[in-house]
Amino acid sequence: MKKYLLALTTFAVLLAGCAAGGGAPEGQAGGHEGAEKKRVALILPEKIGVNPFFQQMDEGAKKAAQEFGVDVKTIESTDHFAIEENIRAAVSEQYDLIITSSFESEDALKKVAAENPDRVFAIIDTVVDLPNVSSVVFREHEASYLMGAAAGLATKTNKVGIVAAMDIPLLKKWTVGFQEGLKATNPNAEVFVNYVGSFNDPAKAKELALLQANKGADFVYGAAAVGDLGVFEAAKEKGFYTSGQDVDRTGIDPEHIVLSQLKGTDTAAYETVKAFVNGSLKPGVQTYGLKEDGVGVTYVTRESETPLHPFIGEEVINKVKAIRDEIVAGTRKVPDPLQQ
């Protein structure tokens, strides 16, 4: 999450220089005998390892580098001001494709891309509407709908909770999507919604999760980025069930983290580099949802190394898989809350 939500914690890292290479027209990439390798800069708004969202992105870019014969340099930003500095440095060093990510990078990319119309840029998990920028976004509301559907089927108390990072439009793709899925499978279920106020406050998130559990919630949906760690702690202490975001988090505490909402930022980075190499990268917006395997839920769209917990169970998973199939086929509509 963002993005789900994204952690804003950042750490200092030196920007390593690479040998400068000549620029290339948009969409062109090397690969023939004797051609100089194309160079891709992946500029992240924080240190890898804090949020799996960015770690996946790094892994996807590196996988593409190996498969398609390009050089990828991942650059971690020290703070929001460093994002613009790093993008400018990548332009100065003549990287052929510059990829960045998330809303933290929007303003910096808008400024630098507009000043450098001949350079090729991409941004993952948000949109920058410029003729030299390719934007990749996700239909997270489709996955959160499945999470809500599963919670509605699994709850024994008919009470569930949502601990979200902030009350901002972006997070409606999680909160509204979850509530719509919950209503679809259990219209009588009561839902508690609380906002942490930031993306990186586990202590506050834990406090809110405990509050919801004290009201009877037996499942709390975490959508608080780094704050989800506090939700996990609360689940272990109080004995309720919860879920992770972006990657499979069930292995952290299989007794209490019983599902994870998945976002394929690795796929997005991989496909962006691939499209650049193939000459098919274009400006505009590309979306990844259930149909493209860009979002999903453990046990429903992807298997997990963690055994399925009895609180969820095979019957629930099979029913949610049927809902997934309807969404992919277009027979069940899950509107984007940001477009309503």
Backbone torsions as a table, in degrees:
resi	resn	phi	psi	omega
1	MET	NA	119.7	113.3
2	LYS	48.2	95.6	71.3
3	LYS	-1.9	NA	NA
4	TYR	NA	79.4	108.5
5	LEU	85.4	126.3	-166.3
6	LEU	-127.5	144.1	174.9
7	ALA	-78.2	142.4	178.9
8	LEU	-99.7	-1.0	178.8
9	THR	-65.5	129.2	-179.3
10	THR	-131.4	156.9	-177.5
11	PHE	-132.7	153.1	-178.2
12	ALA	-73.0	140.4	175.4
13	VAL	-151.9	140.9	-178.4
14	LEU	-75.5	139.8	176.7
15	LEU	-86.6	108.8	-177.2
16	ALA	-80.4	132.3	179.7
17	GLY	-81.8	148.9	176.6
18	CYS	-124.1	160.4	179.2
19	ALA	-60.9	132.9	-177.5
20	ALA	-69.6	142.7	177.2
21	GLY	-127.7	160.0	-178.9
22	GLY	-70.4	150.3	176.8
23	GLY	-70.1	165.2	-179.9
24	ALA	-137.0	148.2	175.4
25	PRO	-59.1	153.9	-176.6
26	GLU	-57.2	135.1	174.3
27	GLY	88.1	-15.8	-179.2
28	GLN	-84.1	148.6	176.8
29	ALA	-153.3	153.1	-178.6
30	GLY	-77.4	-176.3	178.5
31	GLY	149.2	-17.4	179.4
32	HIS	-84.6	164.3	-176.7
33	GLU	-53.4	129.8	174.0
34	GLY	82.9	-5.8	-178.1
35	ALA	-77.1	144.7	176.3
36	GLU	-68.4	137.7	-179.8
37	LYS	-62.4	139.2	173.1
38	LYS	-74.4	151.1	-173.7
39	ARG	-122.8	128.7	-177.1
40	VAL	-119.0	131.5	174.6
41	ALA	-106.2	125.2	174.5
42	LEU	-107.4	110.0	-174.9
43	ILE	-105.9	114.7	-176.7
44	LEU	-102.6	149.3	-178.0
45	PRO	-82.2	0.3	179.4
46	GLU	-157.3	-180.0	-178.1
47	LYS	-76.5	136.3	174.7
48	ILE	-63.7	136.8	179.0
49	GLY	111.2	-19.1	177.5
50	VAL	-80.1	-47.1	-177.6
51	ASN	-126.4	123.3	-178.2
52	PRO	-60.8	-21.6	176.7
53	PHE	-50.8	-46.2	-177.6
54	PHE	-83.5	-30.4	177.6
55	GLN	-63.0	-42.0	176.6
56	GLN	-60.2	-41.4	-178.7
57	MET	-61.2	-44.3	177.5
58	ASP	-60.7	-43.6	179.9
59	GLU	-63.6	-41.6	179.9
60	GLY	-65.0	-40.5	179.0
61	ALA	-65.8	-40.9	-179.7
62	LYS	-68.5	-35.7	176.3
63	LYS	-62.6	-43.4	178.1
64	ALA	-64.2	-38.0	179.0
65	ALA	-59.5	-43.4	180.0
66	GLN	-67.1	-40.8	-174.4
67	GLU	-77.7	-30.7	-172.2
68	PHE	-113.9	6.3	172.1
69	GLY	68.8	41.2	175.6
70	VAL	-118.9	160.2	174.4
71	ASP	-95.5	127.9	177.9
72	VAL	-118.2	129.4	175.2
73	LYS	-116.7	120.4	176.7
74	THR	-94.4	128.7	-176.5
75	ILE	-121.2	122.1	-178.9
76	GLU	-98.4	133.6	-174.9
77	SER	-91.3	145.4	-179.7
78	THR	-79.2	-31.3	178.2
79	ASP	-164.2	-175.3	-176.3
80	HIS	-64.6	-33.3	178.4
81	PHE	-68.0	-32.2	-179.2
82	ALA	-70.2	-23.4	178.8
83	ILE	-58.8	-49.7	179.6
84	GLU	-64.1	-41.1	179.3
85	GLU	-59.5	-41.9	-178.4
86	ASN	-70.3	-37.1	176.0
87	ILE	-64.3	-43.1	179.3
88	ARG	-64.2	-38.7	178.6
89	ALA	-63.6	-39.6	179.2
90	ALA	-65.9	-37.0	175.6
91	VAL	-64.2	-46.3	-179.2
92	SER	-61.0	-35.4	-179.5
93	GLU	-86.3	8.2	170.5
94	GLN	64.0	38.9	172.0
95	TYR	-65.6	141.8	-176.3
96	ASP	-76.3	-33.3	176.5
97	LEU	-136.7	131.8	179.4
98	ILE	-119.0	117.2	-179.0
99	ILE	-110.8	135.1	172.3
100	THR	-133.6	-172.3	-171.7
101	SER	-153.0	145.9	163.1
102	SER	76.8	166.0	-173.5
103	PHE	-64.0	-24.9	178.2
104	GLU	-60.5	-26.0	-175.0
105	SER	-97.0	-5.4	-173.7
106	GLU	-56.3	-56.0	-174.1
107	ASP	-61.5	-42.4	-179.6
108	ALA	-63.3	-44.0	-178.4
109	LEU	-67.9	-40.4	178.4
110	LYS	-56.5	-43.6	-177.6
111	LYS	-68.4	-51.3	-174.0
112	VAL	-71.5	-40.7	180.0
113	ALA	-65.3	-37.5	178.8
114	ALA	-66.5	-32.3	-180.0
115	GLU	-80.1	-14.2	-176.8
116	ASN	-131.0	67.9	-173.4
117	PRO	-64.8	-15.3	-179.5
118	ASP	-91.1	-5.3	178.2
119	ARG	-92.3	156.4	-178.2
120	VAL	-106.5	128.1	-177.5
121	PHE	-128.6	157.9	171.4
122	ALA	-144.5	151.5	176.8
123	ILE	-138.0	136.4	-176.3
124	ILE	-108.6	130.9	174.8
125	ASP	85.1	14.7	170.7
126	THR	-165.0	176.8	-175.0
127	VAL	-119.9	130.6	169.0
128	VAL	-122.2	113.4	-173.0
129	ASP	-88.9	83.3	176.1
130	LEU	-137.2	152.7	-173.8
131	PRO	-69.2	-9.8	178.3
132	ASN	-116.9	21.5	-179.6
133	VAL	-125.2	128.6	171.3
134	SER	-99.7	126.1	-177.0
135	SER	-111.2	134.2	177.7
136	VAL	-117.2	124.7	178.6
137	VAL	-129.8	168.3	-175.4
138	PHE	-122.6	150.1	175.0
139	ARG	-94.3	68.3	-176.6
140	GLU	-59.6	-28.6	-178.3
141	HIS	-62.1	-25.8	177.4
142	GLU	-68.6	-41.7	178.6
143	ALA	-72.1	-39.8	179.6
144	SER	-66.7	-30.2	174.2
145	TYR	-61.3	-44.5	177.9
146	LEU	-63.5	-39.1	178.1
147	MET	-62.1	-43.8	178.4
148	GLY	-64.6	-39.7	178.1
149	ALA	-61.7	-43.0	178.9
150	ALA	-64.1	-43.4	179.8
151	ALA	-62.9	-39.9	179.2
152	GLY	-63.5	-35.8	179.5
153	LEU	-78.3	-30.3	-172.7
154	ALA	-90.5	-29.6	-172.6
155	THR	-58.8	138.5	177.0
156	LYS	-100.2	-21.0	-178.5
157	THR	-97.6	-9.1	-174.6
158	ASN	63.6	25.5	176.5
159	LYS	-136.0	127.5	179.0
160	VAL	-134.6	162.5	-178.0
161	GLY	-127.6	160.9	172.5
162	ILE	-130.3	123.5	171.4
163	VAL	-111.1	107.0	-176.0
164	ALA	-109.6	157.5	-175.5
165	ALA	-65.4	-58.2	-174.9
166	MET	-145.2	153.2	177.9
167	ASP	-86.7	75.3	-179.9
168	ILE	-127.5	157.3	-176.7
169	PRO	-52.7	-42.4	-177.3
170	LEU	-52.9	-41.5	-173.5
171	LEU	-77.2	-4.7	173.7
172	LYS	-63.7	-23.9	177.1
173	LYS	-63.8	-24.0	175.7
174	TRP	-93.3	-53.1	-173.4
175	THR	-69.1	-46.6	-178.9
176	VAL	-71.5	-42.6	178.7
177	GLY	-58.1	-44.9	179.3
178	PHE	-61.6	-46.6	-177.7
179	GLN	-65.4	-34.9	177.6
180	GLU	-67.0	-41.8	176.8
181	GLY	-65.3	-38.3	177.8
182	LEU	-61.1	-46.4	-179.5
183	LYS	-63.6	-33.9	-177.6
184	ALA	-65.2	-33.9	-177.6
185	THR	-104.7	-18.3	-177.9
186	ASN	-152.7	78.4	-176.3
187	PRO	-63.0	-14.9	-178.8
188	ASN	-92.1	-4.6	-177.5
189	ALA	-72.4	141.8	176.3
190	GLU	-97.8	139.4	-178.7
191	VAL	-124.4	134.4	175.7
192	PHE	-105.8	133.4	-179.4
193	VAL	-124.2	124.7	176.3
194	ASN	-133.9	147.7	-177.9
195	TYR	-114.3	135.1	-177.8
196	VAL	-72.5	-40.0	-176.7
197	GLY	100.9	-2.3	176.1
198	SER	-162.3	174.4	-179.9
199	PHE	-96.9	-2.2	-172.3
200	ASN	-142.7	51.6	-179.4
201	ASP	-131.4	79.8	-179.8
202	PRO	-60.6	-34.3	-178.2
203	ALA	-63.2	-45.7	178.8
204	LYS	-66.5	-41.4	179.1
205	ALA	-61.4	-40.4	178.3
206	LYS	-62.4	-44.6	179.5
207	GLU	-58.1	-43.5	-178.9
208	LEU	-69.1	-39.3	178.8
209	ALA	-64.2	-41.1	177.3
210	LEU	-64.0	-38.0	177.0
211	LEU	-60.1	-44.2	-179.8
212	GLN	-67.5	-39.8	178.0
213	ALA	-62.9	-38.4	178.5
214	ASN	-66.0	-21.3	176.0
215	LYS	-86.9	-2.7	176.3
216	GLY	110.8	0.7	179.9
217	ALA	-67.4	126.6	176.5
218	ASP	-101.7	-4.1	173.1
219	PHE	-139.9	129.2	178.4
220	VAL	-122.4	120.2	-179.3
221	TYR	-85.1	115.6	-179.7
222	GLY	-87.7	125.5	176.7
223	ALA	-139.9	47.5	-171.5
224	ALA	-121.9	21.4	-179.6
225	ALA	56.1	-124.3	-179.9
226	VAL	-62.0	-26.3	177.1
227	GLY	-59.8	-22.0	178.7
228	ASP	-59.6	-26.0	177.4
229	LEU	-60.9	-35.2	176.2
230	GLY	-70.1	-36.2	175.9
231	VAL	-63.0	-41.2	178.7
232	PHE	-61.2	-43.3	178.9
233	GLU	-61.0	-43.8	-179.4
234	ALA	-63.4	-40.7	180.0
235	ALA	-61.6	-40.6	-179.6
236	LYS	-68.0	-39.4	-178.4
237	GLU	-72.3	-40.1	-171.9
238	LYS	-96.5	-19.6	176.5
239	GLY	89.0	17.2	174.2
240	PHE	-94.3	-178.0	-176.7
241	TYR	-113.3	153.2	-176.5
242	THR	-149.2	-172.6	-176.3
243	SER	-144.3	158.2	177.0
244	GLY	-103.7	-180.0	-178.2
245	GLN	-132.2	151.9	171.2
246	ASP	73.3	-53.6	177.6
247	VAL	-127.3	170.0	-179.4
248	ASP	-70.2	110.2	-179.1
249	ARG	-103.4	4.1	-174.4
250	THR	-62.1	-28.3	-178.2
251	GLY	-68.2	-17.7	179.6
252	ILE	-64.3	-43.2	-179.1
253	ASP	-153.5	81.4	-174.1
254	PRO	-58.6	-22.0	-178.9
255	GLU	-76.2	-20.7	-174.6
256	HIS	-127.9	-32.3	176.0
257	ILE	-90.8	98.4	-167.4
258	VAL	-102.7	-9.9	177.2
259	LEU	-147.0	162.5	169.9
260	SER	-141.9	137.8	173.0
261	GLN	-88.4	130.1	-171.4
262	LEU	-107.7	143.7	173.7
263	LYS	-135.3	124.0	-173.5
264	GLY	-85.9	65.8	176.8
265	THR	-68.3	-24.6	174.2
266	ASP	-66.6	-41.7	177.3
267	THR	-62.6	-42.2	-178.7
268	ALA	-62.4	-45.0	179.7
269	ALA	-66.8	-43.3	179.3
270	TYR	-60.0	-49.4	-177.1
271	GLU	-67.9	-30.9	177.6
272	THR	-66.6	-45.9	177.6
273	VAL	-65.2	-41.6	179.2
274	LYS	-59.5	-45.9	-180.0
275	ALA	-62.7	-38.9	178.1
276	PHE	-62.0	-46.1	-179.9
277	VAL	-62.8	-39.6	-178.0
278	ASN	-79.8	-5.6	-179.5
279	GLY	79.6	16.6	-176.9
280	SER	-109.3	4.1	178.9
281	LEU	-72.3	123.2	-176.7
282	LYS	-126.1	155.1	172.8
283	PRO	-67.1	160.0	-177.5
284	GLY	116.9	-167.0	-172.3
285	VAL	-115.5	130.7	171.8
286	GLN	-112.8	134.7	-179.5
287	THR	-116.7	143.1	179.5
288	TYR	-122.4	122.0	178.3
289	GLY	-130.5	-154.4	178.9
290	LEU	-61.8	-40.2	-176.9
291	LYS	-61.8	-37.0	-178.6
292	GLU	-91.8	3.4	-175.8
293	ASP	60.6	30.8	177.7
294	GLY	-86.2	-24.3	174.6
295	VAL	-134.0	164.1	179.8
296	GLY	178.8	-168.7	-179.5
297	VAL	-141.0	138.0	177.6
298	THR	-55.9	144.6	179.9
299	TYR	73.4	-21.9	-179.2
300	VAL	-95.6	-51.3	-179.0
301	THR	-108.0	-22.6	177.9
302	ARG	-143.2	145.8	178.2
303	GLU	-73.9	164.1	178.7
304	SER	-130.0	149.9	174.4
305	GLU	-73.5	-17.2	178.4
306	THR	-85.7	129.6	177.5
307	PRO	-59.2	145.2	179.0
308	LEU	-63.1	131.5	-178.4
309	HIS	-77.8	142.7	179.5
310	PRO	-59.4	-26.0	178.2
311	PHE	-58.5	-35.6	176.6
312	ILE	-88.2	-64.6	174.7
313	GLY	78.7	159.4	-176.1
314	GLU	-64.5	-36.1	-178.1
315	GLU	-62.2	-43.8	177.4
316	VAL	-63.0	-47.2	-178.5
317	ILE	-59.4	-42.8	-179.7
318	ASN	-63.6	-38.1	177.9
319	LYS	-68.0	-38.8	179.6
320	VAL	-71.2	-34.0	175.0
321	LYS	-61.1	-39.3	177.9
322	ALA	-64.0	-38.4	176.5
323	ILE	-65.2	-43.5	177.0
324	ARG	-55.4	-45.0	-179.0
325	ASP	-62.7	-36.9	178.5
326	GLU	-67.1	-39.2	178.6
327	ILE	-65.9	-44.6	179.8
328	VAL	-63.3	-39.3	-179.3
329	ALA	-75.3	-15.3	-179.5
330	GLY	87.7	4.7	179.7
331	THR	-83.7	-16.6	172.4
332	ARG	-120.9	121.6	-176.6
333	LYS	-94.5	132.6	174.4
334	VAL	-122.6	92.9	-176.3
335	PRO	-63.7	147.4	174.3
336	ASP	-73.7	119.6	-178.3
337	PRO	-61.1	-23.6	180.0
338	LEU	-78.5	-12.2	179.9
339	GLN	-103.1	2.2	-177.2
340	GLN	-91.9	NA	NA
